Amino acid sequence: MAWLFLVLVGCLEVVFALSLKANQGFTRLWPSLGFAVAGVCSFLLLSQSLKTLPVGVAYAVWTGIGAAGTAIVGMLLFGESRDLFKILSLLLLIGGIVGLRLSGEH
């Protein structure tokens, strides 16, 4: 269950980051509320996963999913760069997340 929470937390980090960009310095109500809700939910679920997972693994997976997911959404929805080096770097990041899951620390 902790790993499921961690995947959900990573997805909330993507929402958190996208809402932060969309709220334009907290001048737009709905993106600002989305930012706050995603942030609070993210920390709550992260704290649940930390009951059974090592903090280093959980934090690395949480930030890794958030970073990779946000970069992928940026490429798909906002026309951000899709150069080969960026894609290879994202694949390495995703591979690292999978490696942490397969490391046997649960």
Buried (B, 14 or more C-beta within 10 A) or exposed (E): EBBEBBBBBBBBBBBBBBBBEEBEEEEBEEBBEBBBBBBEBBBEBBEBBBEEBEEEBBBBBBBBBBBBBBBBBBBEEEEBEEEEEBBEEBEEBBEBBEEBBEEEEE
